[in-house]
Amino acid sequence: MFLKNGYLKVETEFYHMDEYCINGLERHEHMTSLVHLKLNYYKLVNTTSSTSYFSATCLTPNFHLNFAYSKNETSLEVHVCRQDCQGPRPCIRKCCGLDKVYSIGFSGHGAAGKGCQNPDTEEYFNPVLFSDFVHEALNPGALAPHYIEKYPSSFKYECHENKTSLSVFPKVRDVISEHKGYNMTGLIFRVKEDGKILFREPDGKCSVVDPANVNICVDGIINYGAKPHPHSNDPEELVIFMCSLSPPAVSGF
């Protein structure tokens, strides 16, 4: 599935436009506007449309997909760079799909759904990335993120007692507490330019969590107070889910 921002969804992963290319298409008169946009992008950016050029840019072996928009009408072949999340491209484990953000379910303008919801703006999730806890990453040649959908219910059974908990920034926690009296964890964290999560501990020390090794996901947050809070990619309007409890230590080891 192609999204409006050019990303391609394959199962639970979202590939940026420079992670895939269109190799073949039959009956061009049936192409959608998104496919037209994609073909034009590669004609302008790449000096060749051959798959050999594309394969050379892949860090891992690529695979191809065949899409049929309708039977006997349009067949589309797409070559995709398979990601192992070990290279320079950041892999971000997102709680919802790329076209949705997480809603607390409060709203000052009527009923609001809870969980993964369509944002009330046209802006897709595109978090500010940081080089350290204070400074935003400013590398002009940085590769666009690769996103992996990892909804909390998909990993909670790997957590102790099958429980997950969510944490938000202190400013969001204060709004939620004032509006509903909920006691949520207020935690300061950043998404690093390599996709890892940087936390500031209560004692001021910073620690890093690698989502490749720990069950954790991050997402934008909306509908968390009495007043509308539309999705804006504000670096402090984020939510993270992680396992809420750790198993007890085993003595003798």
C-alpha positions in Angstrom: 0.0 0.0 0.0 1.3 3.4 -1.0 0.8 6.3 1.5 0.3 9.9 0.5 3.8 10.8 1.9 5.4 8.4 -0.6 6.1 5.6 1.9 5.3 2.0 0.9 3.7 -0.3 3.5 4.7 -4.0 3.4 3.1 -6.0 6.2 4.2 -4.1 9.4 7.1 -2.1 7.8 7.1 1.3 6.0 9.7 1.9 3.3 10.8 5.4 2.3 10.9 6.3 -1.4 14.6 5.7 -1.6 14.2 2.2 -0.2 12.2 0.9 -3.2 11.7 1.4 -6.9 9.1 0.5 -9.5 10.5 -1.9 -12.0 7.6 -2.7 -14.3 4.0 -1.6 -14.9 1.4 -2.8 -17.4 -1.4 -0.7 -18.8 -0.2 2.7 -17.7 -3.6 4.3 -18.2 -4.8 2.6 -15.0 -2.0 4.1 -12.8 -3.0 6.0 -9.7 -1.6 9.5 -9.0 0.7 8.0 -6.3 2.3 5.7 -8.8 2.7 8.6 -11.3 4.4 10.6 -8.5 6.7 7.7 -7.7 7.8 7.2 -11.3 8.5 10.9 -11.8 10.5 11.0 -8.6 12.9 8.3 -9.8 13.2 9.9 -13.3 14.3 13.1 -11.7 16.6 11.9 -9.0 18.2 8.8 -10.5 20.3 8.9 -13.6 19.2 5.5 -14.6 15.9 3.6 -14.0 17.6 0.2 -14.1 17.3 -2.1 -11.1 21.1 -2.6 -11.0 21.5 1.0 -9.8 18.9 0.4 -7.1 20.4 -2.9 -6.0 23.7 -1.2 -5.5 22.2 1.2 -3.0 20.7 -1.6 -0.8 22.7 -2.6 2.3 20.9 -6.0 2.3 19.5 -8.2 -0.4 16.4 -6.8 -1.9 13.2 -8.6 -2.8 10.4 -7.7 -5.2 6.7 -7.5 -4.8 3.9 -7.8 -7.4 0.8 -5.7 -6.9 -2.5 -6.2 -8.9 -4.8 -3.2 -8.5 -7.6 -5.1 -10.2 -7.8 -8.4 -11.9 -6.5 -8.4 -15.5 -6.0 -4.6 -15.4 -2.8 -3.3 -13.7 0.2 -5.2 -12.6 3.0 -3.4 -10.7 6.4 -4.8 -9.8 8.2 -3.1 -6.9 11.8 -3.8 -5.8 12.3 -3.2 -2.0 15.5 -2.8 0.0 15.1 -5.3 2.9 16.2 -3.6 6.2 18.2 -5.3 8.9 18.3 -2.0 11.0 22.1 -2.3 11.3 23.0 0.4 8.8 23.0 4.2 8.8 19.2 4.5 8.2 17.3 4.9 11.6 14.7 2.2 12.3 11.9 3.6 14.4 9.5 1.2 16.2 6.2 3.0 16.0 3.2 2.0 18.1 0.7 2.6 15.3 0.9 2.5 11.5 2.6 5.5 9.9 -0.7 7.0 8.9 -2.0 7.1 12.5 -1.0 8.4 15.9 -1.9 7.4 19.5 -5.0 9.0 21.0 -5.6 9.1 24.8 -9.3 9.4 24.1 -10.0 12.8 25.7 -11.2 15.6 23.5 -12.6 19.1 23.9 -14.6 18.9 20.7 -16.8 15.8 21.2 -16.1 12.1 21.5 -12.6 10.8 20.6 -11.5 7.3 20.0 -8.7 5.7 22.0 -5.7 4.0 20.6 -4.5 4.3 17.0 -6.5 7.0 15.3 -6.2 9.1 12.2 -4.6 12.5 13.0 -6.8 15.5 12.6 -4.2 17.1 10.3 -2.5 16.1 7.0 0.8 15.9 8.8 2.3 12.4 9.0 4.3 11.2 12.0 7.9 12.5 11.5 9.6 12.9 14.8 12.4 15.4 15.5 15.6 13.3 15.9 18.4 14.3 18.3 22.1 13.7 18.3 22.2 14.0 22.1 19.7 15.0 24.8 19.9 18.7 23.9 20.8 19.1 20.2 18.7 18.2 17.2 20.4 16.1 14.5 21.4 18.4 11.7 23.0 16.0 9.2 21.7 17.2 5.8 22.7 13.8 4.3 20.8 11.7 6.8 18.6 8.9 5.4 14.9 9.1 6.1 13.7 6.8 8.8 12.4 3.2 8.2 9.3 2.6 10.3 8.2 -0.7 11.9 4.7 -0.9 13.3 4.9 -2.4 16.8 1.6 -2.0 18.6 1.8 -2.7 22.4 -0.5 -5.6 22.3 1.9 -7.3 19.8 4.6 -7.6 22.5 2.8 -7.4 25.8 2.8 -11.2 26.1 6.6 -11.1 26.1 6.5 -8.8 29.2 6.4 -10.0 32.8 2.8 -10.6 33.8 1.8 -9.6 30.2 1.7 -5.9 31.2 2.8 -2.7 29.4 2.7 0.8 30.6 2.8 4.2 28.8 4.9 7.2 29.6 4.5 10.8 28.3 6.4 14.1 28.7 5.8 16.0 32.0 3.8 18.7 30.2 1.4 16.2 28.7 1.1 14.4 32.0 0.2 17.6 33.7 -2.6 18.3 31.2 -4.0 14.8 31.6 -3.8 15.0 35.4 -5.5 18.4 35.4 -8.2 17.3 33.0 -9.0 13.8 34.4 -6.9 13.3 37.5 -5.0 10.4 36.1 -1.6 9.7 37.5 0.7 9.0 34.6 4.4 8.7 34.4 6.1 11.9 33.3 9.3 11.0 31.6 11.7 13.1 29.5 13.1 11.2 26.4 14.4 11.8 22.9 14.4 9.8 19.7 18.0 9.7 18.6 19.1 10.0 15.0 19.9 6.2 15.0 16.4 5.3 16.2 17.4 4.5 19.8 15.5 6.1 22.7 17.4 8.4 25.0 16.0 8.8 28.6 16.9 11.2 31.3 16.8 9.5 34.7 15.5 11.2 37.9 19.1 11.7 39.0 19.9 13.6 35.8 21.8 10.8 34.2 21.0 9.7 30.6 20.5 6.2 29.5 19.9 4.7 26.0 17.5 2.0 25.0 17.9 0.1 21.8 14.4 -0.9 20.5 16.0 -3.7 18.6 16.7 -5.4 21.9 13.9 -4.1 24.1 10.2 -4.2 23.7 9.4 -0.5 23.3 7.5 1.7 20.8 7.1 5.5 20.3 4.3 7.5 18.7 2.7 11.0 18.5 0.0 11.7 21.0 -3.4 13.5 20.5 -6.7 14.0 22.4 -5.1 14.2 25.8 -6.8 17.2 27.4 -9.9 19.3 27.5 -8.6 21.5 24.7 -7.9 20.0 21.2 -4.2 19.1 20.7 -3.8 18.4 16.9 -0.9 16.3 15.8 2.1 18.5 15.1 5.3 16.5 15.6 6.1 18.5 18.7 9.1 16.7 20.2 7.3 16.8 23.6 4.0 15.4 22.3 5.1 11.8 22.2 4.1 8.6 24.0 6.2 5.5 24.6 5.0 2.0 25.6 7.2 -0.5 27.2 7.0 -3.5 29.5 5.8 -2.3 32.9 7.3 -4.9 35.2 10.6 -6.7 35.3 10.9 -10.3 36.5 12.4 -10.7 40.0 16.1 -11.3 40.2 17.3 -14.9 40.6 19.8 -15.4 43.4 22.8 -17.6 42.8 23.6 -16.5 39.3 
